[in-house]
Amino acid sequence: MRTRDTAMAQADGGLARRSAKEPMKRIIFVNRFFHPDQAPTAQLLADVVQALAGADLEVHVVASRQAYTDPRAGLPRAGRFHGALVHRVWSTRFGRFGRFGRSGLAGRALDSLTFMLSAGWRLLRLARPGDIIVAKTDPPLISVLAALVCRLRRARLVNWVQDLFPDVAVALGLLRPVGPAARLLCALRDAALRQAAANVALGQGMAARIAGCGVERQRIHVRHNWVDSALITPLDRLGSPLRAAWGLADSFVVGYSGNFGRVHEFETILEAAQLLRAEDGVRFLLVGRGARHVRVRERATELGLGNIVFQDYQPQERLRESLAAADAHLVSLLPGMEGLVVPSKFYGIAAAGRPTLFIGDPDGEIARLLARHDCGLSCPPGDAEALAAHIRLLAANPDLARRLGQNARTATDAHFAKHLALADWTALLLRVASEGGEAGEVGEADEAGEAGEAGEAGEAGEAGEAGEAGEAGEAGEVGIAETAAPHKARQ
């Protein structure tokens, strides 16, 4: 059975043997944010573009001039990144935080719409027959526009699905599930998924949902997001200077690091903190920002939770220290979001050698991953007593916490490391480029080379954070090849 390195080498060799008269294959990525922006999707895309630098490909990126956390900080219209041509198009820049009301939803919607129009026009001018357009899902449904361009220009589409829209909006109550808007958006989204030469899902649950949209199983591939395991390495609990700086040196610290998003569950965390506030040895450290950040802080104040410390996002170079400041980390996901969104936090936590405490569906992908690798504990949303019991258990048993953290790092090195993920992505894109994007051929290559390499049919990785035996059943049912490709610490 081929390894990922072998698969990539064979694909690369196929390109090297092409006729000298054949024009260089081109790949065009489209996503709202890109390097040097620190948005999670921007970092992931930058990693893939950098990995393709040595391939026999002409790479382009279409992105906005907007920054994730500072919409007014305009980026240059054009540039290069590791040989790739970067095209930055105009959009409004109202941003995520504080404009058009507390949630910023109206401003973000306008930013998304204007970016899609500008990006579509640029793609239409840029694409040519035989090109590959890789569309991420920021903004939502950019793949619909990319699919139209692919039809007009006879290019091939690859959907890199970070979340499923409009399903997320329906699950959050932002769209009526049986309303005309939701039906129209689902129809357009499903058509784009069915048209694509390949659809890349973050986990088996998401892959199963894509298959439910009428997509042929050979056109669905699981590529988990990843973490830079060389950048984030285990650090002794007292080795992080941030622990002392934040007044946490002698406590058992329960951390939360990343986006305070609408898909995450916080009430159980706050209730557990309330149950534990009389226990001087336990503190909570919540790091990050997001749509629910203000409300979580307000609620903590209302409950008088002096055992919670809030901190803002930390610079990338301090992420290792920030993650090491906690003895265990929280990951939460509303149960209705399973298969629609895959929390990225787990990968950074695992790379840092810390156990994960998951609040979500006990049968969800994160919960199964923790059980498979014996690297954390789970409880359902609303069961604050169970979460508090888990925290007490780890605080009273440092050897247990240490063992779970070591297991998490072992899983990272075996399945979730950045170099493994990028080898998988490079192999997939090179095969699409060299084989004309035949879905069946690409799918078979994945199954032969990657699932076996991951070590277990269903395992692979992340949202397989997931890939578990139960998932393997799902994979078998849907017929989806899975590979391990870890995650970004900030989602």
C-alpha positions, 0 to 999 in steps of 0.5 A: 500500500502506498504511503503519502510520500510515495503517492505524492512522488508518483503524481509529481513524476507524472507531471515531470514526464509531460510533454515540453509543449504542454502548457503548465497546469494552473491552480487558482485558490479563492478565499476571502483571507490570505497571508499575511492575515492570521485568520485560520482559513488564511493560514491553512491556505498559505500552508498549501500554497507554500507546499506547492511551491516546488511543484510544476504548477502555476499558482494564483490566489484570489483574496480580499484586501481585508484583514480578519480582525482589522477590516480597515487595514487594507492589504496590497492589491497584488503580490507574490507568496512563494511563487504564487501570484496573489490578486486582492480584489475590492470589497466593503470592509465593515468587518466582524466586530462592532460595526452595524451592531454588536454582532456585525452580521449586516456588515459581514454580509455586505463584505461577503457579497461585495467580495463575491462579486469582485472575486467572481469578476477576477476569476472570470478574467483569470481562468482558462480551459483546464485550470483548477479552481479551489474554492474554500467556504469563506464567504459562504457559497463562494463555490457557487460562483466558482462553479459558474466560472468553471462552466463558462471557462471549462475549468475544473472545480475543487471545493474545500469545505470548511463548513456547510452553508446554509445548513449552519445558518438554519441550525442557528435559527438565522434561516427558516429551514423550509423557507424559499431562501434556504431551499434556493441556497441549498439547491445552488450549493448542492449543484456546485458540490455535484459539479466539482471534480473533488469535494474536500471535507474536514471529517467523515460526518461532514463527508456523509452530509455532502454525500447526502447532497447527491454527490458521488462518493468518488468525488468526496475526500476527507482532508483534516485541517492541521497544526504546525507540530514543530511550532507547537510542542509540549511545554512544562505546565510551569514553563509558560511565562504567561502562567505567572503573568496572568496570575495562574502559577499555582492553580489547575488551569482549565483553558479555552483558546480561540473563537467564541463563535455561535456554534460553540456552547458556553453555558455548561462551561460557565455553570461548571465554573460556578460549581467550582468557584469555591475551590481555590486550586481551580481557575479558568482561562478563556483566550480569544474573541468572537461573536459570543465573547462579550456575552460570555464575559457579561454572563461571567460577571453576572454570576460573580465568577472571579475564577475566570480569567479572560485574555485576548488572542495571543500572537502566533509566536506566543501560541505555544506559551498560551496553550501551555498555560493551561493544564487541560483545554475545553472544546465545545460544539452545539450538537446540531452542528455535528457534520456541519462544522469541525472544531479546530481547537483540538489539534493545537491542544493535542500538539501542546500535549494537553488533554481535551475536555469536550462539551458536545455530542457524545457520539460526535467526531471529537468525542470519538477521537478522544476515546480512540486516542485516550487523550481526553474526556467528554460530556453532553451540553448542559451537564455541568456536574459531569464537566466539573467532575472531569475537572476535579478528576484531572486536578486531583490526578496529575499523572492522569492528566499528564498521560492523556496529554502525552497520548494527545501528542503521540496522536499528533505526531502519527496523524495530525502533523502539518507535513503529513497534511500538506503531503496529502493535499499536494498529492490530491491536487497534483493528481487532479492536475495530471489526470484531468480531475477524473473523480474515480481515479482520484478517489481510488488513489486516496483509498489506496494510499492514505487510509492505509497509511493513517493506520486505520480505515476510518482513522485519518484524522481530524474531524474525523477529528474523527476517523474512528472505527464508528466512522470507518463504518460511515466511511464504508457506507459513504465510500469516502477516502480519508487521510489525516490532516490536522488542525489550526489552533484557533477556530 
